[in-house]
Amino acid sequence: MNRSSWQRKKKHGRSRHPRNPWLRQQELNERVHQGALESPPDPGPDDAASPSTSSTSSTSAGSSVPELPGFYYDPEKNRYFRLLPGHNNCNPLTMEGIRQKEMESRRLQLLQEDDKQEKKVPRKGFNTSSFLQKRQLGFLSVTSYCRLAHELRLSCMQRKKVHIRSSDPSALASDRFNLILADTNSSRLFTVNDVRVGGSKYGIISLRGLKMPTLQVHMHENLYFTNRKVNSVCWASLNHLDSHILLCLMGLAETPGCATLLPASLFVSSHPGERPGMLCSFRIPGAWSCAWSLNIQANNCFSTGLSRRVLLTNVVTGHRQSYGTNSDVLAQQFALLAPVLYNGCRSGEVFGIDVRCPGQGSGWKATRLFHDSAVTSVQILQEEQCLMASDMAGKIKLWDLRTTKCLREYKGHVNEYAYLPLHVHEEEEIVVAVGQDCYTRIWSLHDGQLLRTIPSPYPTSKADIPSVAFSSRLGGFRGAPGLLMAVGQDLYCFSYS
């Protein structure tokens, strides 16, 4: 049989039995529905009592219909839809799109619950009446009473939008918040905004006017732009407490990376008679992280974490000291009491450096801890006996620096590859972190209990991960505890009621 006759036979054979796609879909639905009626599953009591909170497809979310490979069951339309490959740009239905739709529906539902006056209690079997009754009967110590009172107030925090005043209101409507960082007294916020035309813009928000019910703040801007990515930022105390901002800028094309000391007085003066300072720039290429030292034995010094190296720089004398590492240093923090710099690496190692030791020796590593994934943030507790670290696997662990053992793990954080900070507040005994899923989670530092999960006011997106700042005194010493959240073009305040 030649090729032409075979093609004609194949063509005629196909035309004898035409199949309508709609009929095939109806037959498939009838077969599945009949099979589901003949063999209904026997749900147990645990399945009915605990609804699934997974973000996978709705087929696996407790539905009674079976899951078919290559098909997606829509419970609203009560029928199956064929899944097409996700690489097709014209594809109307993909697994990623289904997950996005379910996540958005869950976010909107949580936002409605979060706006209600009656909040869920952070611990089961514990409410305001039982809390006060136990306190009156003497079952709670003063420490436990204060800690549980903070937890109840955290569950009652409500979202309020903050009105930002600026000399250029049109810029506020277009510029998007990239990150916010509160100073030591929580009276100022340093902000990095992505400009619509490209690049970044810096500003300082004064929190003095952050009072109920108006919630108005003022943005102080400066015409200092950069088209380079900001890898890391921290407050620096050169002339006085939080007098400068230390920025690590990534290199671009022929322009190498650098570390820049930006005076806060270029935006707004916090001390009477203070003159605008000079901008200092240090040529440090490839800096991933930075930290400023408040220890007297490393006075006027800052550290930068590079690729396989830690560089310690004295701002006044210009002296530099280098320490070689086996991996990129992504997170850093200086201890206050001891002259030790703690570093978190891409390899998962967390180690301390005794800054009094020269970099050429072998005895400068003070402590070594290990995570299973890249460490993105390290925080030292006040007594400097414990350290908290988070990694790109979503693990948050509390370590004992004396025994180098993990004391506690805080579960629920979501991270796969993002560089996300960690916030520890010992006065309220809470831990705050924003996940890659754009949810802000608050844990109890005491026992690792997840106290509250706050959804983002914006749809979940990689470009709109919120940046938060928590303080026990928002706006200064007379301020009230609360949480500030910057996302998109908006700033929100969650204050204690």
Secondary structure, DSSP 8 states (H G I E B T S, - for coil): --HHHHHHHHHHHHHHS---HHHHHHHHHHHHHHHHHHS-----HHHHHS-----S-GGGSS-SS---TTEEEETTTTEEEE---TT-TT-S--HHHHHHHHHHHHHHHHHHHHTSSS---SSTT--HHHHHHHHHTT-S-HHHHHHHHHHHHHHT-EEEEEEEE-S-HHHHHH-EEEEEEE-TTSSEEEEEEE-TTSSEEEEEEE-TT--TTT-EEEEEEEEEEESS-EEEEEEE-SSSTT-EEEEEE--BTTB--EEEEEEGGGT--SSTT------EEE--TT--EEEE---GGGTTEEEEEETTEEEEEETTT--EEEEE-SS-EEEEEE-SSSSEEEEEETTSEEEEEETTS-TTSS--EEEEEE-SS-EEEEEE-TTSSEEEEEETTS-EEEEETTTTEEEEEETT---SS----EEEETTTTEEEEE-TTS-EEEEETTT--EEEEE--SS---GGG--EEEEEEEETSTT-EEEEEEEETTEEEEEE--
